[in-house]
Amino acid sequence: MKTYKFYGWKTADVKDPKGLTPRDYYDKFLNAWCYETCAPRYRPEWSEENPTLGQCSITSFILQDFYGGKVYGIPLDEGGYHCFNVVGDCTFDITSEQFGDVALDYDNVTEQFREDHFSDASKKERYDLLKERLIKVLQSDA
């Protein structure tokens, strides 16, 4: 089995209707995440070497579109939340590697809702762009 660096990768065996696991989606997102889908405040630090930076909420809500489940957020020191997914008893965070070796507290969390996140029109636009890019990747791999 290929090794991943994201939180929960070893047990991320939940499958969407196409049979794809979060590990599969991580590989697909590598070809979809980009500077334009990164949160504006993180863009100066975004790079192809750290493609998950600033992508957490929009990625988590896209994964929720495919798997259902809930999106939770870990409070960040600088404000806001780092988002991740919980589907049944499967918890995974495919954008966690942006934090390097910093351990996140997946117990101190608050459920996140797209209505709140997408009240920021620019975040909704980034979500739409990332989903469009991901769908193109999925179609090209089919």
Residue frames as a rotation matrix with the C-alpha (Angstrom) as fourth column:
MET 1
0.579 0.815 0.000 0.00
0.815 -0.579 0.000 0.00
0.000 0.000 -1.000 0.00
LYS 2
-0.077 -0.539 0.839 1.21
0.465 -0.764 -0.448 3.48
0.882 0.356 0.309 -0.87
THR 3
-0.278 -0.102 -0.955 2.13
0.945 -0.208 -0.252 5.66
-0.173 -0.973 0.154 2.12
TYR 4
0.255 0.421 0.870 0.39
0.471 -0.840 0.269 9.00
0.844 0.341 -0.413 2.64
LYS 5
-0.798 -0.594 -0.103 1.03
0.410 -0.410 -0.815 11.81
0.442 -0.692 0.571 5.10
PHE 6
-0.389 0.691 0.609 -2.52
-0.514 -0.711 0.479 12.95
0.765 -0.126 0.632 5.80
TYR 7
-0.720 0.166 0.674 -4.36
-0.646 0.194 -0.738 12.31
-0.253 -0.967 -0.032 9.06
GLY 8
0.112 0.829 0.549 -6.39
-0.546 0.513 -0.662 9.12
-0.830 -0.226 0.510 9.03
TRP 9
-0.036 -0.132 -0.991 -4.96
-0.997 0.069 0.027 7.78
0.065 0.989 -0.134 5.77
LYS 10
-0.908 -0.417 -0.031 -4.45
-0.414 0.907 -0.083 4.23
0.063 -0.062 -0.996 7.09
THR 11
-0.681 0.712 0.171 -8.13
0.443 0.586 -0.678 3.78
-0.583 -0.386 -0.715 7.98
ALA 12
-0.320 0.552 -0.770 -9.65
-0.609 -0.743 -0.279 5.98
-0.726 0.380 0.573 5.26
ASP 13
-0.941 -0.074 0.331 -11.39
0.131 0.822 0.554 3.04
-0.313 0.565 -0.764 3.61
VAL 14
0.024 0.988 -0.154 -14.84
0.135 -0.156 -0.978 4.57
-0.991 0.002 -0.137 3.14
LYS 15
-0.796 -0.270 0.542 -15.89
0.537 0.100 0.838 4.47
-0.280 0.958 0.066 -0.52
ASP 16
-0.470 0.644 -0.603 -17.99
-0.592 -0.737 -0.326 6.85
-0.655 0.204 0.728 -2.55
PRO 17
0.559 0.794 0.238 -20.51
-0.339 0.481 -0.809 5.58
-0.756 0.372 0.538 -5.15
LYS 18
0.676 -0.383 -0.629 -17.64
-0.657 0.073 -0.750 5.28
0.333 0.921 -0.202 -7.69
GLY 19
0.864 -0.338 -0.373 -15.65
0.428 0.883 0.190 3.10
0.265 -0.324 0.908 -5.26
LEU 20
0.067 -0.877 0.476 -13.06
0.172 -0.460 -0.871 5.81
0.983 0.140 0.120 -4.54
THR 21
0.390 -0.060 -0.919 -11.48
0.917 0.119 0.382 6.16
0.086 -0.991 0.101 -1.08
PRO 22
0.943 -0.108 -0.314 -10.10
-0.011 -0.956 0.294 9.37
-0.332 -0.274 -0.903 0.46
ARG 23
-0.029 -0.993 0.117 -6.63
0.154 0.111 0.982 8.13
-0.988 0.046 0.150 -0.54
ASP 24
-0.160 0.054 0.986 -7.83
0.969 0.197 0.146 8.01
-0.187 0.979 -0.084 -4.15
TYR 25
0.798 0.534 0.280 -9.23
0.576 -0.812 -0.093 11.52
0.178 0.236 -0.955 -3.85
TYR 26
0.542 -0.697 -0.469 -5.99
0.021 -0.546 0.837 12.80
-0.840 -0.464 -0.281 -2.35
ASP 27
-0.410 -0.730 0.548 -4.20
0.562 0.271 0.782 11.61
-0.718 0.628 0.299 -5.49
LYS 28
0.096 0.540 0.836 -6.84
0.977 -0.212 0.025 13.28
0.191 0.815 -0.548 -7.69
PHE 29
0.911 0.289 -0.295 -6.75
0.367 -0.893 0.260 16.56
-0.188 -0.345 -0.920 -5.75
LEU 30
0.033 -0.973 -0.229 -2.98
0.432 -0.192 0.881 16.77
-0.901 -0.128 0.414 -6.32
ASN 31
-0.705 -0.243 0.666 -3.90
0.705 -0.147 0.693 17.61
-0.070 0.959 0.275 -9.92
ALA 32
0.207 0.876 0.436 -6.69
0.789 -0.413 0.455 19.99
0.579 0.249 -0.777 -8.92
TRP 33
0.614 -0.047 -0.788 -5.34
0.614 -0.599 0.514 22.10
-0.496 -0.799 -0.339 -6.02
CYS 34
0.002 -0.630 0.777 -3.73
0.855 -0.402 -0.328 25.30
0.519 0.665 0.538 -7.25
TYR 35
-0.894 -0.427 -0.139 -2.78
0.444 -0.794 -0.416 28.83
0.067 -0.433 0.899 -6.27
GLU 36
-0.668 0.679 0.305 -6.23
-0.402 -0.674 0.620 30.12
0.626 0.292 0.723 -7.26
THR 37
0.304 0.812 -0.499 -8.04
0.095 0.495 0.864 27.61
0.948 -0.310 0.073 -5.02
CYS 38
-0.440 -0.551 -0.709 -5.83
0.801 0.117 -0.587 28.44
0.407 -0.826 0.390 -2.01
ALA 39
0.607 0.607 -0.513 -7.28
0.784 -0.564 0.260 30.76
-0.132 -0.560 -0.818 0.65
PRO 40
0.700 -0.304 0.646 -6.07
0.209 -0.778 -0.592 34.28
0.683 0.550 -0.482 -0.18
ARG 41
0.792 -0.400 0.462 -4.33
-0.611 -0.516 0.601 34.78
-0.002 -0.758 -0.653 3.17
TYR 42
0.469 -0.622 0.628 -2.16
-0.011 0.706 0.708 31.70
-0.883 -0.339 0.324 2.51
ARG 43
0.971 -0.003 0.238 -1.35
0.236 0.133 -0.963 32.37
-0.029 0.991 0.130 -1.14
PRO 44
0.578 -0.816 0.010 2.04
-0.783 -0.558 -0.277 33.99
0.231 0.152 -0.961 -0.44
GLU 45
-0.225 -0.674 0.704 3.19
-0.816 0.525 0.242 30.69
-0.533 -0.520 -0.668 1.11
TRP 46
0.699 0.556 0.449 1.36
-0.246 0.777 -0.580 28.29
-0.671 0.295 0.680 -1.27
SER 47
-0.281 -0.762 -0.583 3.54
-0.917 0.033 0.398 26.14
-0.284 0.646 -0.708 -3.49
GLU 48
0.383 0.356 -0.852 3.36
-0.676 0.737 0.004 22.92
0.629 0.575 0.523 -5.49
GLU 49
-0.596 -0.649 -0.472 5.49
-0.073 0.629 -0.774 21.40
0.799 -0.427 -0.423 -2.73
ASN 50
-0.902 0.399 -0.166 2.75
0.221 0.095 -0.971 22.23
-0.372 -0.912 -0.174 -0.19
PRO 51
-0.824 0.548 0.145 -0.41
0.012 -0.239 0.971 22.02
0.567 0.802 0.190 -2.34
THR 52
-0.124 0.829 -0.545 -2.80
0.842 0.378 0.384 21.40
0.525 -0.411 -0.745 0.57
LEU 53
-0.780 -0.240 -0.578 -2.07
0.554 -0.695 -0.459 24.78
-0.291 -0.678 0.675 2.15
GLY 54
-0.744 0.504 -0.438 -5.22
-0.413 -0.863 -0.292 26.90
-0.525 -0.036 0.850 2.39
GLN 55
-0.666 0.468 -0.581 -7.42
-0.490 0.313 0.814 24.25
0.563 0.826 0.021 0.77
CYS 56
-0.997 0.077 0.015 -9.08
0.047 0.732 -0.680 22.65
-0.063 -0.677 -0.733 3.82
SER 57
-0.414 0.910 -0.015 -12.65
-0.251 -0.130 -0.959 23.92
-0.875 -0.393 0.283 3.92
ILE 58
0.134 0.507 -0.852 -13.40
-0.961 -0.144 -0.237 23.78
-0.243 0.850 0.468 0.21
THR 59
-0.615 -0.413 -0.671 -11.79
-0.564 0.826 0.008 20.33
0.551 0.383 -0.741 -0.06
SER 60
-0.953 0.255 0.165 -13.74
0.012 0.573 -0.820 19.05
-0.303 -0.779 -0.549 2.95
PHE 61
-0.120 0.971 -0.207 -17.05
-0.491 -0.240 -0.838 20.27
-0.863 0.001 0.505 1.55
ILE 62
-0.029 0.049 -0.998 -16.31
-0.971 0.236 0.039 18.70
0.238 0.970 0.041 -1.84
LEU 63
-0.878 -0.315 -0.361 -15.54
-0.227 0.937 -0.266 15.41
0.422 -0.151 -0.894 -0.12
GLN 64
-0.669 0.722 0.178 -18.81
-0.138 0.114 -0.984 15.77
-0.730 -0.683 0.023 1.80
ASP 65
0.026 0.658 -0.753 -20.55
-0.951 -0.216 -0.222 16.06
-0.309 0.722 0.620 -1.58
PHE 66
-0.216 -0.219 -0.952 -19.17
-0.699 0.715 -0.006 12.63
0.682 0.664 -0.307 -2.51
TYR 67
-0.757 -0.242 -0.608 -19.31
0.157 0.835 -0.528 10.82
0.635 -0.495 -0.594 0.85
GLY 68
0.544 0.837 0.065 -21.89
0.164 -0.181 0.970 12.61
0.823 -0.517 -0.235 2.95
GLY 69
-0.015 -0.539 -0.842 -20.90
0.959 0.230 -0.165 12.71
0.282 -0.810 0.514 6.60
LYS 70
0.914 0.298 -0.274 -19.94
0.388 -0.840 0.380 15.83
-0.117 -0.453 -0.884 8.48
VAL 71
0.108 -0.866 0.489 -17.27
0.412 -0.409 -0.814 18.48
0.905 0.289 0.312 8.25
TYR 72
0.783 0.041 -0.621 -15.61
0.614 -0.212 0.760 19.50
-0.101 -0.976 -0.192 11.50
GLY 73
0.506 -0.613 0.607 -13.19
0.013 -0.698 -0.716 22.29
0.863 0.370 -0.345 12.30
ILE 74
0.202 -0.583 -0.787 -10.21
0.976 0.187 0.113 22.50
0.081 -0.791 0.607 14.62
PRO 75
0.975 0.160 -0.151 -9.87
0.180 -0.975 0.132 26.03
-0.127 -0.156 -0.980 16.06
LEU 76
0.244 -0.920 0.307 -6.69
0.787 0.002 -0.617 27.73
0.567 0.392 0.724 14.87
ASP 77
-0.161 -0.409 -0.898 -4.59
0.893 -0.448 0.044 30.11
-0.420 -0.795 0.438 16.96
GLU 78
-0.956 -0.269 -0.119 -4.84
0.188 -0.871 0.454 32.85
-0.226 0.411 0.883 14.30
GLY 79
-0.282 0.934 -0.219 -8.62
-0.619 -0.352 -0.702 32.44
-0.733 -0.062 0.677 14.13
GLY 80
0.115 0.431 -0.895 -10.86
-0.954 0.300 0.021 30.38
0.278 0.851 0.445 11.92
TYR 81
0.487 0.154 0.859 -10.88
-0.480 0.869 0.116 26.61
-0.729 -0.469 0.498 11.66
HIS 82
-0.677 -0.581 -0.452 -8.98
-0.731 0.458 0.506 23.83
-0.087 0.673 -0.734 9.94
CYS 83
0.314 0.949 0.039 -11.63
-0.908 0.312 -0.280 21.57
-0.278 0.053 0.959 8.38
PHE 84
-0.869 -0.482 -0.113 -11.69
-0.494 0.838 0.232 17.80
-0.018 0.257 -0.966 7.98
ASN 85
-0.098 0.864 -0.493 -14.21
-0.756 0.258 0.602 15.01
0.647 0.432 0.628 7.31
VAL 86
-0.775 0.028 0.632 -15.98
-0.419 0.725 -0.546 12.39
-0.474 -0.688 -0.550 9.40
VAL 87
-0.125 0.708 -0.695 -18.01
-0.844 0.292 0.450 9.76
0.522 0.643 0.561 7.57
GLY 88
0.720 0.396 -0.570 -19.53
-0.011 0.827 0.561 7.21
0.694 -0.398 0.600 9.96
ASP 89
0.892 -0.442 -0.097 -16.62
0.170 0.127 0.977 6.00
-0.420 -0.888 0.189 12.08
CYS 90
0.194 -0.825 0.531 -14.03
0.980 0.143 -0.135 7.10
0.035 0.547 0.836 9.50
THR 91
0.814 -0.055 -0.578 -12.15
0.097 -0.969 0.228 10.34
-0.572 -0.242 -0.784 10.22
PHE 92
0.082 -0.811 0.579 -9.78
0.978 0.178 0.111 11.73
-0.194 0.557 0.808 7.60
ASP 93
0.689 -0.013 -0.725 -8.11
0.042 -0.997 0.057 15.02
-0.724 -0.070 -0.687 6.85
ILE 94
0.541 -0.482 0.689 -6.55
0.830 0.438 -0.345 15.00
-0.135 0.759 0.637 3.39
THR 95
0.558 -0.380 0.738 -5.19
0.153 -0.826 -0.542 18.55
0.816 0.415 -0.403 3.81
SER 96
0.988 -0.110 -0.112 -3.51
0.102 -0.094 0.990 18.00
-0.120 -0.989 -0.081 7.21
GLU 97
0.338 -0.936 0.094 0.00
0.935 0.346 0.075 17.71
-0.102 0.062 0.993 5.80
GLN 98
0.394 -0.169 0.904 0.07
0.311 -0.901 -0.304 21.49
0.865 0.401 -0.302 5.33
PHE 99
0.865 -0.010 0.501 0.88
-0.446 -0.471 0.761 21.65
0.229 -0.882 -0.412 9.06
GLY 100
-0.074 -0.961 -0.266 4.01
-0.627 0.252 -0.737 19.51
0.775 0.112 -0.621 8.75
ASP 101
-0.554 -0.270 -0.787 4.84
0.320 0.804 -0.501 17.82
0.769 -0.530 -0.359 12.04
VAL 102
-0.778 0.345 0.525 2.42
-0.615 -0.589 -0.525 19.93
0.128 -0.731 0.670 14.12
ALA 103
-0.828 0.518 -0.216 -0.08
0.540 0.840 -0.057 17.63
0.152 -0.164 -0.975 15.84
LEU 104
-0.571 0.725 0.385 -3.67
-0.508 -0.680 0.528 18.82
0.645 0.106 0.757 15.52
ASP 105
-0.879 0.337 0.338 -6.31
-0.207 0.370 -0.906 18.15
-0.431 -0.866 -0.256 18.18
TYR 106
-0.745 0.600 -0.292 -9.05
-0.192 0.227 0.955 16.18
0.639 0.767 -0.054 16.43
ASP 107
-0.443 0.603 -0.664 -11.03
0.868 0.473 -0.149 15.97
0.225 -0.642 -0.733 19.69
ASN 108
-0.335 0.264 -0.904 -11.50
0.418 -0.818 -0.394 19.72
-0.844 -0.511 0.164 20.23
VAL 109
-0.937 -0.011 0.349 -13.71
0.346 -0.157 0.925 20.34
0.044 0.988 0.151 17.20
THR 110
-0.328 0.862 -0.387 -16.85
-0.228 -0.470 -0.853 22.13
-0.917 -0.191 0.351 16.07
GLU 111
-0.025 0.388 0.921 -19.15
0.838 0.510 -0.193 21.05
-0.545 0.768 -0.338 13.26
GLN 112
-0.727 -0.283 -0.626 -18.80
-0.110 -0.852 0.512 23.30
-0.678 0.440 0.588 10.22
PHE 113
0.229 0.888 0.398 -21.56
0.559 0.215 -0.801 24.24
-0.797 0.406 -0.447 7.81
ARG 114
-0.468 -0.440 0.766 -21.17
0.881 -0.167 0.443 25.25
-0.067 0.882 0.466 4.19
GLU 115
0.541 0.720 0.434 -23.80
0.719 -0.664 0.206 27.98
0.437 0.200 -0.877 4.60
ASP 116
0.819 -0.302 -0.488 -21.48
0.206 -0.640 0.741 29.73
-0.536 -0.707 -0.462 7.06
HIS 117
-0.174 -0.976 0.132 -18.33
0.464 0.038 0.885 29.20
-0.869 0.215 0.446 5.01
PHE 118
-0.475 0.001 0.880 -19.97
0.879 -0.040 0.475 30.11
0.036 0.999 0.018 1.71
SER 119
0.709 0.603 -0.365 -21.42
0.622 -0.779 -0.079 33.34
-0.332 -0.171 -0.928 3.06
ASP 120
-0.001 -0.796 -0.605 -17.97
-0.270 -0.583 0.766 34.51
-0.963 0.164 -0.215 1.89
ALA 121
0.852 0.466 -0.238 -18.57
-0.319 0.103 -0.942 34.67
-0.414 0.879 0.236 -1.87
SER 122
0.206 -0.846 -0.492 -14.87
-0.949 -0.050 -0.310 34.29
0.238 0.531 -0.813 -2.67
LYS 123
-0.578 -0.376 0.724 -14.73
-0.600 0.797 -0.065 31.00
-0.553 -0.472 -0.687 -0.75
LYS 124
0.376 0.788 0.487 -17.74
-0.053 0.544 -0.838 29.71
-0.925 0.289 0.246 -2.69
GLU 125
0.782 -0.153 -0.604 -15.98
-0.623 -0.239 -0.745 30.72
-0.030 0.959 -0.282 -5.92
ARG 126
-0.321 -0.947 0.025 -12.84
-0.947 0.320 -0.034 28.81
0.024 -0.035 -0.999 -4.84
TYR 127
-0.295 0.336 0.894 -15.01
-0.274 0.867 -0.417 25.77
-0.915 -0.368 -0.164 -3.99
ASP 128
0.760 0.648 -0.042 -16.67
-0.189 0.159 -0.969 25.92
-0.622 0.745 0.243 -7.43
LEU 129
0.446 -0.685 -0.576 -13.29
-0.872 -0.188 -0.452 26.25
0.201 0.704 -0.681 -9.16
LEU 130
-0.548 -0.697 0.461 -11.75
-0.791 0.612 -0.015 23.38
-0.272 -0.373 -0.887 -7.21
LYS 131
0.026 0.634 0.773 -14.74
-0.128 0.769 -0.626 21.12
-0.991 -0.083 0.101 -7.82
GLU 132
0.865 0.262 -0.429 -14.63
-0.418 -0.099 -0.903 21.94
-0.278 0.960 0.024 -11.55
ARG 133
0.036 -0.947 -0.319 -10.90
-0.972 0.041 -0.232 21.15
0.233 0.318 -0.919 -11.65
LEU 134
-0.537 -0.200 0.819 -11.42
-0.561 0.810 -0.171 17.90
-0.629 -0.552 -0.547 -9.73
ILE 135
0.483 0.793 0.372 -14.24
-0.155 0.495 -0.855 16.77
-0.862 0.355 0.362 -12.02
LYS 136
0.689 -0.313 -0.654 -11.95
-0.714 -0.140 -0.686 17.33
0.123 0.939 -0.320 -15.02
VAL 137
-0.448 -0.874 0.187 -9.29
-0.894 0.436 -0.102 15.17
0.007 -0.213 -0.977 -13.36
LEU 138
-0.263 0.435 0.861 -11.85
-0.310 0.807 -0.502 12.46
-0.913 -0.400 -0.078 -12.61
GLN 139
0.780 0.609 -0.142 -13.10
-0.289 0.149 -0.946 12.54
-0.555 0.779 0.292 -16.21
SER 140
0.369 -0.724 -0.583 -9.59
-0.887 -0.087 -0.453 12.39
0.278 0.684 -0.674 -17.67
ASP 141
-0.627 -0.617 0.475 -8.81
-0.750 0.644 -0.154 9.35
-0.211 -0.453 -0.866 -15.50
ALA 142
0.184 0.824 0.537 -11.99
-0.538 0.541 -0.646 7.51
-0.822 -0.170 0.543 -16.51
